[in-house]
Amino acid sequence: MSFKNPPHMIVDISMEFLGHLRHFPGTLKQCSLVCKSWLYPSQKQLFAKLRSQNRGPKRDFQHLLQFLKEHSYISSFVTNLVLRNNKGEDRPRRLDLRHLHEVVSLLPALVSIKIIDLNLDVEDVHKEHRLTDTIHCAPLPHIRALLLVGVGATPVDITYLLWLVSSIGTLRITDSEVREEQSSCHSPPVVDLASLRHVKLSHSHLSSGFIQQLSKTAPNLCSLCLTGRDPEAPDVSRTLMFPSSLTLRRLCLDLKNVASDNDQHPMNVPNHLDLKSFYNLEELKLTVEMARTDDEGHDPGLQIQWTLLLGLVESSEASRIIISLSPPRFGMESFSDPSVKLLECPLLDDWWTSLKGQAWPILDGCLASKASIPELGFMGETFCDFDPFYSKEYLGNKLEENIRSSLPRMSSLGMVVFWNEDKDSETWWSS
Protein backbone atom coordinates (compact mmCIF):
# COMPACT_ATOMS: atom_id res chain seq x y z
CA MET A 1 0.00 0.00 0.00
CA SER A 2 1.38 3.38 -0.95
CA PHE A 3 -0.02 6.90 -0.73
CA LYS A 4 1.30 9.42 -3.26
CA ASN A 5 -0.44 12.49 -1.86
CA PRO A 6 0.78 13.27 1.70
CA PRO A 7 -1.92 15.92 2.50
CA HIS A 8 -4.62 13.29 1.94
CA MET A 9 -2.71 10.43 3.53
CA ILE A 10 -4.70 10.39 6.77
CA VAL A 11 -7.99 10.43 4.85
CA ASP A 12 -6.83 7.56 2.64
CA ILE A 13 -5.76 5.49 5.63
CA SER A 14 -9.09 6.17 7.38
CA MET A 15 -11.09 5.04 4.35
CA GLU A 16 -9.01 1.87 4.00
CA PHE A 17 -9.41 1.19 7.72
CA LEU A 18 -13.20 1.66 7.67
CA GLY A 19 -13.46 -0.54 4.60
CA HIS A 20 -11.48 -3.23 6.38
CA LEU A 21 -13.54 -2.90 9.56
CA ARG A 22 -16.83 -3.22 7.68
CA HIS A 23 -16.12 -6.84 6.72
CA PHE A 24 -15.79 -8.00 10.35
CA PRO A 25 -18.47 -8.57 13.01
CA GLY A 26 -19.19 -5.41 14.93
CA THR A 27 -17.87 -6.67 18.23
CA LEU A 28 -15.49 -4.75 20.46
CA LYS A 29 -12.92 -7.55 20.27
CA GLN A 30 -12.87 -7.58 16.47
CA CYS A 31 -12.65 -3.79 16.38
CA SER A 32 -9.63 -3.90 18.68
CA LEU A 33 -7.91 -6.53 16.53
CA VAL A 34 -8.44 -4.49 13.36
CA CYS A 35 -7.08 -1.34 15.02
CA LYS A 36 -3.95 -3.18 16.16
CA SER A 37 -3.40 -4.68 12.70
CA TRP A 38 -3.55 -1.20 11.13
CA LEU A 39 -1.28 0.49 13.67
CA TYR A 40 2.03 -0.54 12.09
CA PRO A 41 1.21 0.12 8.38
CA SER A 42 -0.37 3.48 9.16
CA GLN A 43 2.62 4.65 11.21
CA LYS A 44 4.99 3.38 8.54
CA GLN A 45 3.28 5.59 5.95
CA LEU A 46 2.83 8.65 8.16
CA PHE A 47 6.40 8.81 9.48
CA ALA A 48 8.31 7.67 6.38
CA LYS A 49 9.52 11.22 5.73
CA LEU A 50 10.66 13.46 8.58
CA ARG A 51 11.30 17.19 8.08
CA SER A 52 13.00 19.44 10.59
CA GLN A 53 13.83 23.16 10.56
CA ASN A 54 16.59 24.69 12.64
CA ARG A 55 15.04 27.04 15.21
CA GLY A 56 18.11 29.07 16.13
CA PRO A 57 21.84 29.53 15.61
CA LYS A 58 22.79 27.81 18.87
CA ARG A 59 20.32 24.93 18.94
CA ASP A 60 21.59 23.13 15.82
CA PHE A 61 18.70 20.62 15.63
CA GLN A 62 18.82 19.84 19.34
CA HIS A 63 15.03 19.87 19.32
CA LEU A 64 15.08 17.05 16.76
CA LEU A 65 17.36 14.96 18.95
CA GLN A 66 15.09 15.48 21.92
CA PHE A 67 12.01 14.63 19.86
CA LEU A 68 13.49 11.36 18.60
CA LYS A 69 14.57 10.32 22.09
CA GLU A 70 11.11 11.02 23.50
CA HIS A 71 9.33 9.27 20.61
CA SER A 72 11.62 6.33 19.98
CA TYR A 73 8.84 4.29 18.34
CA ILE A 74 8.92 6.68 15.35
CA SER A 75 12.60 6.06 14.61
CA SER A 76 12.06 2.67 13.01
CA PHE A 77 9.69 4.15 10.40
CA VAL A 78 11.70 7.13 9.10
CA THR A 79 13.37 6.42 5.75
CA ASN A 80 13.83 10.00 4.47
CA LEU A 81 15.22 12.89 6.55
CA VAL A 82 15.08 16.56 5.49
CA LEU A 83 17.06 19.17 7.44
CA ARG A 84 16.63 22.81 6.48
CA ASN A 85 17.09 26.36 7.68
CA ASN A 86 14.11 28.45 8.71
CA LYS A 87 12.37 29.95 5.71
CA GLY A 88 12.94 33.64 5.15
CA GLU A 89 16.21 33.87 7.09
CA ASP A 90 19.15 35.40 5.23
CA ARG A 91 21.77 34.54 7.83
CA PRO A 92 23.33 31.13 7.16
CA ARG A 93 22.94 28.51 9.85
CA ARG A 94 25.63 26.02 10.74
CA LEU A 95 25.11 22.28 10.61
CA ASP A 96 27.39 20.46 13.03
CA LEU A 97 28.32 17.06 11.61
CA ARG A 98 28.47 15.59 15.11
CA HIS A 99 24.84 16.49 15.70
CA LEU A 100 23.93 15.12 12.28
CA HIS A 101 25.59 11.85 13.25
CA GLU A 102 23.63 11.73 16.51
CA VAL A 103 20.34 12.26 14.67
CA VAL A 104 21.02 9.67 11.97
CA SER A 105 22.23 7.13 14.52
CA LEU A 106 18.75 7.17 16.06
CA LEU A 107 17.12 6.33 12.70
CA PRO A 108 18.05 2.74 11.77
CA ALA A 109 15.74 2.60 8.73
CA LEU A 110 17.00 5.88 7.21
CA VAL A 111 18.23 5.64 3.60
CA SER A 112 18.13 9.25 2.33
CA ILE A 113 19.34 12.60 3.77
CA LYS A 114 18.48 15.98 2.26
CA ILE A 115 20.14 19.16 3.58
CA ILE A 116 18.64 22.51 2.51
CA ASP A 117 20.02 26.04 3.02
CA LEU A 118 22.51 25.08 5.72
CA ASN A 119 26.24 25.79 5.81
CA LEU A 120 29.03 23.45 6.75
CA ASP A 121 31.77 26.07 6.50
CA VAL A 122 30.66 28.72 9.03
CA GLU A 123 33.86 30.04 10.57
CA ASP A 124 34.30 29.71 14.32
CA VAL A 125 37.18 29.11 16.69
CA HIS A 126 36.17 25.50 17.31
CA LYS A 127 35.84 24.41 13.68
CA GLU A 128 39.09 22.43 13.58
CA HIS A 129 38.13 20.56 16.76
CA ARG A 130 34.61 19.89 15.50
CA LEU A 131 35.89 18.35 12.27
CA THR A 132 38.54 16.30 14.05
CA ASP A 133 35.96 14.97 16.53
CA THR A 134 33.91 13.73 13.58
CA ILE A 135 36.54 11.06 12.95
CA HIS A 136 35.61 9.44 16.27
CA CYS A 137 32.04 8.96 15.00
CA ALA A 138 31.27 5.63 13.39
CA PRO A 139 30.33 5.77 9.68
CA LEU A 140 26.67 5.34 8.77
CA PRO A 141 26.50 2.36 6.40
CA HIS A 142 22.72 2.40 5.92
CA ILE A 143 22.55 5.74 4.07
CA ARG A 144 22.06 5.32 0.32
CA ALA A 145 21.39 8.87 -0.95
CA LEU A 146 22.67 12.36 -0.07
CA LEU A 147 21.09 15.54 -1.48
CA LEU A 148 22.53 19.01 -0.85
CA VAL A 149 20.46 22.07 -1.82
CA GLY A 150 21.72 25.61 -1.17
CA VAL A 151 24.60 24.35 0.97
CA GLY A 152 27.86 26.25 1.50
CA ALA A 153 31.00 24.26 2.22
CA THR A 154 34.67 23.71 1.47
CA PRO A 155 36.15 20.49 0.06
CA VAL A 156 37.32 19.58 3.58
CA ASP A 157 33.79 19.97 4.99
CA ILE A 158 32.30 17.86 2.21
CA THR A 159 35.02 15.24 2.71
CA TYR A 160 34.05 14.75 6.36
CA LEU A 161 30.38 14.57 5.39
CA LEU A 162 31.06 11.98 2.68
CA TRP A 163 33.20 10.04 5.14
CA LEU A 164 30.17 9.67 7.41
CA VAL A 165 27.94 8.47 4.55
CA SER A 166 30.55 6.71 2.40
CA SER A 167 28.11 3.94 1.45
CA ILE A 168 25.84 6.25 -0.59
CA GLY A 169 24.89 5.27 -4.11
CA THR A 170 23.44 8.65 -5.16
CA LEU A 171 24.85 12.17 -4.68
CA ARG A 172 23.05 15.33 -5.82
CA ILE A 173 24.31 18.88 -5.30
CA THR A 174 22.04 21.74 -6.40
CA ASP A 175 22.33 25.54 -6.00
CA SER A 176 25.29 25.04 -3.67
CA GLU A 177 28.81 26.39 -3.36
CA VAL A 178 31.87 24.29 -2.65
CA ARG A 179 34.77 26.72 -2.72
CA GLU A 180 38.48 26.32 -2.11
CA GLU A 181 39.63 26.63 1.50
CA GLN A 182 42.34 29.17 2.24
CA SER A 183 44.20 27.10 4.81
CA SER A 184 43.72 23.99 6.90
CA CYS A 185 45.68 22.74 9.89
CA HIS A 186 44.94 19.07 9.29
CA SER A 187 44.37 16.59 6.51
CA PRO A 188 40.86 15.25 5.89
CA PRO A 189 40.17 11.53 6.16
CA VAL A 190 40.54 9.21 3.20
CA VAL A 191 37.12 8.56 1.67
CA ASP A 192 36.24 5.48 -0.36
CA LEU A 193 33.05 5.98 -2.40
CA ALA A 194 33.10 2.59 -4.09
CA SER A 195 29.30 2.34 -3.78
CA LEU A 196 28.65 5.68 -5.49
CA ARG A 197 26.89 5.12 -8.83
CA HIS A 198 24.97 8.31 -9.66
CA VAL A 199 26.15 11.93 -9.37
CA LYS A 200 24.21 15.02 -10.44
CA LEU A 201 25.77 18.48 -10.04
CA SER A 202 23.34 21.24 -10.99
CA HIS A 203 23.52 25.06 -10.83
CA SER A 204 26.35 25.01 -8.32
CA HIS A 205 29.70 26.72 -7.88
CA LEU A 206 32.05 23.79 -7.44
CA SER A 207 35.79 24.03 -6.99
CA SER A 208 38.04 22.02 -9.30
CA GLY A 209 39.66 20.46 -6.23
CA PHE A 210 36.34 19.00 -5.10
CA ILE A 211 35.64 17.53 -8.55
CA GLN A 212 39.10 15.96 -8.73
CA GLN A 213 38.69 14.50 -5.26
CA LEU A 214 35.28 13.12 -6.15
CA SER A 215 36.58 11.55 -9.37
CA LYS A 216 39.40 9.77 -7.52
CA THR A 217 37.21 8.35 -4.75
CA ALA A 218 34.32 7.13 -6.96
CA PRO A 219 35.83 4.51 -9.30
CA ASN A 220 32.51 2.79 -10.09
CA LEU A 221 30.48 5.79 -11.24
CA CYS A 222 27.74 4.89 -13.74
CA SER A 223 25.89 8.19 -14.27
CA LEU A 224 27.27 11.75 -14.24
CA CYS A 225 25.21 14.89 -14.94
CA LEU A 226 26.79 18.36 -15.07
CA THR A 227 24.12 20.98 -15.73
CA GLY A 228 23.55 24.66 -15.06
CA ARG A 229 27.10 25.55 -14.03
CA ASP A 230 27.79 28.90 -12.38
CA PRO A 231 29.56 31.04 -15.05
CA GLU A 232 32.14 32.15 -12.46
CA ALA A 233 32.95 28.60 -11.38
CA PRO A 234 35.78 26.55 -12.91
CA ASP A 235 34.90 24.33 -15.84
CA VAL A 236 34.44 20.97 -14.12
CA SER A 237 34.13 19.19 -17.47
CA ARG A 238 37.92 19.44 -17.81
CA THR A 239 38.29 16.81 -15.08
CA LEU A 240 36.15 14.17 -16.80
CA MET A 241 39.09 11.94 -17.64
CA PHE A 242 39.14 9.88 -14.44
CA PRO A 243 39.19 6.15 -13.60
CA SER A 244 35.39 5.81 -13.67
CA SER A 245 35.46 6.48 -17.42
CA LEU A 246 35.60 2.69 -17.77
CA THR A 247 32.34 2.21 -15.86
CA LEU A 248 30.41 5.33 -16.89
CA ARG A 249 27.16 4.49 -18.69
CA ARG A 250 25.37 7.86 -18.82
CA LEU A 251 26.86 11.33 -19.27
CA CYS A 252 24.94 14.64 -19.33
CA LEU A 253 26.62 17.94 -20.22
CA ASP A 254 25.34 21.50 -20.53
CA LEU A 255 27.22 22.77 -23.59
CA LYS A 256 26.60 26.45 -22.96
CA ASN A 257 28.42 26.25 -19.65
CA VAL A 258 31.25 24.17 -21.07
CA ALA A 259 31.77 26.61 -23.95
CA SER A 260 31.52 29.80 -21.90
CA ASP A 261 35.24 29.88 -21.11
CA ASN A 262 36.30 29.25 -24.69
CA ASP A 263 34.42 31.84 -26.73
CA GLN A 264 37.61 33.07 -28.40
CA HIS A 265 38.71 29.64 -29.63
CA PRO A 266 35.59 27.61 -30.45
CA MET A 267 37.44 25.08 -32.60
CA ASN A 268 39.64 24.08 -29.64
CA VAL A 269 36.72 23.45 -27.32
CA PRO A 270 36.25 19.70 -27.97
CA ASN A 271 39.93 18.90 -27.38
CA HIS A 272 39.62 18.47 -23.60
CA LEU A 273 36.35 16.53 -23.88
CA ASP A 274 37.38 13.63 -26.09
CA LEU A 275 35.03 10.80 -25.13
CA LYS A 276 36.92 7.97 -26.81
CA SER A 277 38.15 6.70 -23.44
CA PHE A 278 34.54 6.21 -22.26
CA TYR A 279 34.36 2.73 -23.76
CA ASN A 280 31.12 1.64 -22.10
CA LEU A 281 29.12 4.85 -22.53
CA GLU A 282 25.53 3.98 -23.47
CA GLU A 283 23.73 7.32 -23.26
CA LEU A 284 25.05 10.80 -24.02
CA LYS A 285 22.80 13.79 -23.32
CA LEU A 286 23.93 17.21 -24.56
CA THR A 287 21.96 20.34 -23.70
CA VAL A 288 22.10 23.20 -26.20
CA GLU A 289 20.88 26.23 -24.30
CA MET A 290 19.91 29.30 -26.32
CA ALA A 291 20.65 32.79 -25.05
CA ARG A 292 18.87 35.94 -26.09
CA THR A 293 19.69 36.87 -29.68
CA ASP A 294 21.52 40.06 -30.64
CA ASP A 295 20.16 42.90 -32.78
CA GLU A 296 20.67 40.86 -35.96
CA GLY A 297 18.80 37.87 -34.60
CA HIS A 298 21.86 35.67 -33.97
CA ASP A 299 22.88 33.86 -30.82
CA PRO A 300 26.64 34.51 -30.34
CA GLY A 301 27.22 31.30 -28.40
CA LEU A 302 25.08 29.04 -30.56
CA GLN A 303 27.78 28.24 -33.13
CA ILE A 304 30.24 27.39 -30.35
CA GLN A 305 27.78 25.04 -28.65
CA TRP A 306 26.98 23.14 -31.82
CA THR A 307 30.65 22.95 -32.83
CA LEU A 308 31.30 21.39 -29.43
CA LEU A 309 28.36 19.03 -29.90
CA LEU A 310 29.76 17.88 -33.25
CA GLY A 311 33.13 17.06 -31.67
CA LEU A 312 31.54 15.18 -28.78
CA VAL A 313 29.22 13.10 -30.95
CA GLU A 314 32.04 12.20 -33.33
CA SER A 315 34.24 11.03 -30.45
CA SER A 316 31.50 9.12 -28.64
CA GLU A 317 30.49 5.51 -29.18
CA ALA A 318 27.25 5.87 -27.23
CA SER A 319 24.31 3.97 -28.68
CA ARG A 320 21.81 6.54 -27.45
CA ILE A 321 22.34 10.26 -28.00
CA ILE A 322 19.84 12.83 -26.71
CA ILE A 323 20.08 16.47 -27.77
CA SER A 324 18.17 18.68 -25.35
CA LEU A 325 16.95 21.90 -26.95
CA SER A 326 16.44 24.70 -24.43
CA PRO A 327 14.81 27.81 -25.91
CA PRO A 328 15.64 31.26 -24.50
CA ARG A 329 13.69 32.20 -21.41
CA PHE A 330 11.65 35.11 -22.69
CA GLY A 331 10.58 37.68 -20.12
CA MET A 332 7.02 37.78 -18.94
CA GLU A 333 6.76 41.32 -20.32
CA SER A 334 6.40 39.76 -23.76
CA PHE A 335 3.03 38.42 -22.70
CA SER A 336 1.72 41.45 -20.82
CA ASP A 337 -1.14 41.88 -23.26
CA PRO A 338 -3.75 39.18 -22.47
CA SER A 339 -5.28 39.59 -25.93
CA VAL A 340 -2.16 38.18 -27.62
CA LYS A 341 -3.02 34.80 -29.07
CA LEU A 342 -0.73 31.79 -29.18
CA LEU A 343 0.01 31.83 -32.91
CA GLU A 344 0.36 35.63 -32.98
CA CYS A 345 3.46 35.61 -30.76
CA PRO A 346 6.52 35.62 -33.07
CA LEU A 347 9.15 34.85 -30.40
CA LEU A 348 9.22 31.10 -30.95
CA ASP A 349 9.23 31.44 -34.74
CA ASP A 350 12.22 33.81 -34.55
CA TRP A 351 14.04 31.28 -32.40
CA TRP A 352 13.37 28.44 -34.85
CA THR A 353 14.64 30.59 -37.73
CA SER A 354 17.86 31.34 -35.86
CA LEU A 355 18.23 27.68 -34.91
CA LYS A 356 17.78 26.44 -38.48
CA GLY A 357 20.23 28.95 -39.93
CA GLN A 358 23.09 28.26 -37.52
CA ALA A 359 22.64 24.87 -35.89
CA TRP A 360 20.95 22.55 -38.34
CA PRO A 361 23.82 22.52 -40.92
CA ILE A 362 26.25 21.46 -38.19
CA LEU A 363 23.88 18.80 -36.90
CA ASP A 364 23.31 17.52 -40.43
CA GLY A 365 27.05 17.06 -40.81
CA CYS A 366 27.09 15.33 -37.46
CA LEU A 367 24.47 12.86 -38.65
CA ALA A 368 26.47 12.20 -41.80
CA SER A 369 29.51 11.20 -39.76
CA LYS A 370 27.48 9.11 -37.30
CA ALA A 371 24.92 7.53 -39.58
CA SER A 372 24.92 4.36 -37.50
CA ILE A 373 23.47 5.93 -34.33
CA PRO A 374 20.87 3.38 -33.16
CA GLU A 375 18.78 5.98 -31.37
CA LEU A 376 18.77 9.77 -31.58
CA GLY A 377 16.50 11.80 -29.32
CA PHE A 378 15.51 15.43 -29.08
CA MET A 379 14.37 16.55 -25.64
CA GLY A 380 12.29 19.67 -25.02
CA GLU A 381 12.18 19.54 -21.23
CA THR A 382 12.29 23.33 -20.73
CA PHE A 383 9.56 23.97 -23.28
CA CYS A 384 7.10 23.49 -20.45
CA ASP A 385 8.24 26.86 -19.06
CA PHE A 386 6.15 28.51 -21.76
CA ASP A 387 2.87 27.23 -20.35
CA PRO A 388 0.17 28.43 -20.55
CA PHE A 389 1.30 30.36 -23.63
CA TYR A 390 2.45 27.30 -25.56
CA SER A 391 0.91 23.87 -25.33
CA LYS A 392 2.96 20.69 -25.54
CA GLU A 393 1.08 19.67 -28.67
CA TYR A 394 1.93 22.94 -30.43
CA LEU A 395 5.59 22.79 -29.45
CA GLY A 396 5.85 19.13 -30.40
CA ASN A 397 4.41 19.77 -33.84
CA LYS A 398 6.71 22.77 -34.26
CA LEU A 399 9.75 20.71 -33.30
CA GLU A 400 8.83 17.91 -35.69
CA GLU A 401 8.12 20.34 -38.54
CA ASN A 402 11.46 22.12 -38.21
CA ILE A 403 13.54 18.99 -37.79
CA ARG A 404 11.93 17.18 -40.71
CA SER A 405 12.25 20.16 -43.06
CA SER A 406 15.81 21.04 -42.03
CA LEU A 407 17.57 17.69 -41.78
CA PRO A 408 17.45 15.68 -45.00
CA ARG A 409 19.43 12.84 -43.45
CA MET A 410 16.82 12.39 -40.74
CA SER A 411 14.69 10.26 -43.07
CA SER A 412 17.13 7.37 -42.64
CA LEU A 413 17.05 7.42 -38.84
CA GLY A 414 14.56 6.46 -36.18
CA MET A 415 14.04 9.36 -33.80
CA VAL A 416 12.33 9.95 -30.49
CA VAL A 417 11.31 13.16 -28.71
CA PHE A 418 11.10 13.32 -24.92
CA TRP A 419 9.35 16.12 -23.08
CA ASN A 420 10.97 15.64 -19.69
CA GLU A 421 13.23 13.37 -17.67
CA ASP A 422 10.34 11.09 -16.74
CA LYS A 423 9.63 10.49 -20.44
CA ASP A 424 5.88 10.56 -19.77
CA SER A 425 5.22 11.72 -23.32
CA GLU A 426 7.20 10.54 -26.30
CA THR A 427 6.70 10.30 -30.05
CA TRP A 428 8.62 7.93 -32.28
CA TRP A 429 9.46 8.99 -35.81
CA SER A 430 10.74 6.53 -38.34
CA SER A 431 11.23 6.52 -42.05
Sequence and secondary structure as in RCSB ss.txt:
>XXXX:A:sequence
MSFKNPPHMIVDISMEFLGHLRHFPGTLKQCSLVCKSWLYPSQKQLFAKLRSQNRGPKRDFQHLLQFLKEHSYIS
SFVTNLVLRNNKGEDRPRRLDLRHLHEVVSLLPALVSIKIIDLNLDVEDVHKEHRLTDTIHCAPLPHIRALLLVG
VGATPVDITYLLWLVSSIGTLRITDSEVREEQSSCHSPPVVDLASLRHVKLSHSHLSSGFIQQLSKTAPNLCSLC
LTGRDPEAPDVSRTLMFPSSLTLRRLCLDLKNVASDNDQHPMNVPNHLDLKSFYNLEELKLTVEMARTDDEGHDP
GLQIQWTLLLGLVESSEASRIIISLSPPRFGMESFSDPSVKLLECPLLDDWWTSLKGQAWPILDGCLASKASIPE
LGFMGETFCDFDPFYSKEYLGNKLEENIRSSLPRMSSLGMVVFWNEDKDSETWWSS
>XXXX:A:secstr
   S GGGHHHHHHHHHHHHHHTS   HHHHHHHHHHHHHHHHHHHTSEEEEE   TTTTTHHHHHHHHHTHHHH
TT  EEEEE  TT  S EE  HHHHHHHHHT TT  EEEEESEES    TTHHHHHHHHTTS   TT  EEEEES
 EE HHHHHHHHHHTTT SEEEEES EE   S  SS       TT  EEEEES EE HHHHHHHHHH TT  EEE
EES  TTS  GGGG  SGGGGT  EEEEEHHHHHGGGTT GGGGGGGG  TT TT  EEEEEEE     TTS  T
THHHHHHHHHHHHHH   SEEEEEEE     GGGG  TT  GGG  HHHHHHHHHHHHTHHHHHHHHHHTTT SE
EEEE GGGGGGTTSS HHHHHHHHHHHHHHH GGGGGS EEEESSTT  SEEEE  
